[in-house]
Amino acid sequence: MRNSFDFSDEQNARITSDAIVKEEMQKLVATNLKLYKLFTDNTDFKVDFSAMMFGAIKAILRERTGL
């Protein structure tokens, strides 16, 4: 993820972020089926949640690197 932010444009970093969010959501199937179902069944929620996670990760990386 870090490499996507450091060496790619915003669009490619977002694609990487969305893939990671999807992968992490799939891990929740066993522990939080309701959240996983909401993520997979509700496109608006998926888009909003992915955007929120992208923004949060971007802010954390900027804070850590001072960019």
C-alpha positions in Angstrom: 0.0 0.0 0.0 2.8 2.4 0.9 4.4 1.9 -2.5 1.2 2.8 -4.2 1.1 6.1 -2.5 4.8 6.8 -2.9 5.3 5.7 -6.5 1.9 5.8 -8.2 -0.6 8.4 -9.1 -3.8 8.9 -7.0 -5.9 6.7 -9.3 -3.5 3.7 -8.9 -3.2 4.2 -5.2 -7.0 4.2 -5.0 -7.2 1.0 -6.9 -4.7 -0.7 -4.6 -6.6 0.7 -1.6 -9.9 -0.6 -2.8 -8.4 -4.1 -3.4 -7.0 -4.2 0.1 -10.3 -3.0 1.6 -12.2 -5.7 -0.3 -9.7 -8.4 0.9 -10.0 -7.2 4.5 -13.8 -7.2 4.3 -13.7 -10.8 3.0 -11.8 -11.8 6.2 -14.8 -10.5 8.2 -17.2 -13.1 6.8 -16.7 -15.4 9.8 -16.8 -12.7 12.5 -19.1 -10.0 11.1 -21.4 -11.3 8.5 -23.7 -8.3 8.6 -21.0 -5.8 7.8 -19.7 -8.1 5.0 -23.1 -8.5 3.6 -23.7 -4.7 3.7 -20.4 -4.2 1.9 -21.1 -6.7 -0.8 -24.8 -6.0 -1.3 -25.0 -2.2 -1.0 -23.0 -0.4 -3.7 -23.4 3.0 -2.1 -22.0 1.7 1.2 -19.1 0.0 -0.6 -18.2 3.1 -2.4 -18.5 5.3 0.7 -16.7 2.9 2.9 -13.8 2.4 0.4 -13.5 6.2 0.0 -13.4 6.6 3.8 -10.7 4.0 4.2 -8.7 5.5 1.3 -8.8 8.9 3.0 -7.9 7.5 6.4 -4.9 5.6 5.0 -3.8 8.5 3.0 -3.9 10.8 6.0 -2.0 8.3 8.2 0.8 7.9 5.6 1.1 11.6 5.1 1.3 12.1 8.9 4.0 9.5 9.2 6.1 10.8 6.3 5.4 14.5 6.9 4.1 15.0 3.3 
